[in-house]
Amino acid sequence: RSNKFVLVDKEGGTKRYLEDPGRNDLIMKIRNESSKEQQDRWKKSLPGTCDHALNFTDGIRHQQSAVQSHIYGCDYDFKDNPHMTDPAQYFNQHILPKKDELHLLQCYVSTRGKGLQTKCLLPSNASIAEAQKWQADLVGLKHDKTCTNLDRIFFLPHKNDILFMDWEGMFGEKELTPYTIAPLTIDS
């Protein structure tokens, strides 16, 4: 298996992704495995990104040395959102129409195929937890409240699971405009 990622642009399409057949095969293997323990072992070998962190001051991925980035991710699991039975349909009906308000950069089906993950520009006046709650309320979903740490790993999705990608915004090819949201209260 090659560890090399190749940038691929679909002619006339809006999806661009990092192509890695080995990763795509492993994701399908994870989804077909019934043992959660085995799924977790295999997930650890998937490539991922720490989008909440710009870098780590000591070169080691941990919360204490993380420098917060301008991107935040949000996880939505099917088990917490029984009304989200078809991720692509839910995305098209409830998230895509609000992509500009959300400052959406990326949305894809999660590694196990049992949820959605979004990545958005972080409002300049909000913490990650505040932005996640604001987004969840806006799109009508319950989010995973444990995904606020700066050293959080987001696994690269299967190429067919990418529902939306603002390539230029996600990978720094265009300047992102800071924005603010109305103040809100985070419930514990």
C-alpha positions, 0 to 999 in steps of 0.5 A: 500500500502506498502512503502517498496522497495524490490530489485529484480533481474531478473534471466538471465536478465540485468534489476534490479529495486526497486519493488513497485506495488503501485508506478507502479499502480500510474504511470499508473493512471497518464498516463491515467489521462487527467488533467495535474493538477491532474497528478501533484498532483499525481506525488508529492506522487511518490518516487524520488531521487536527483541524482545531489546532494550527500547530503544536509548539513542542511538536507533540500532539497534545492539548497543552501545546496546541495553538488554536486554528480558525477551523472547528469540527462538529460530529453528529452521530446517528444514535443521537439523531434518529431522524437522520437516517440518510446522511446525504439527504439530511445534508442536502435538506438541512445543512447545504442550504445554510452553508454560507451562514455556517461558513461550511468548509467540509462535510462528510460521512464519518469513518464508521458510516454512522454519522456526519462530520462538518468542518467550518470557520470558527466564529471570532467571538466563540469557543469551539464548544459555543460554535458547535452548539450554535451549529447543532441548533441551526441544523437541527441535530444533537452534536457530540459534546466531547469533541472540543479538544484542540488535539482532536483527530478527524480521520480523512474520509472515504472518497465517496463520503465527501458531501461538500468540500470548499477546497480553497477555504479548507486548505488555505487557498483563499482568505477566509473572512472572520465573522461573529455569532450572537452570544449563547449559553452552553449547557453542561 
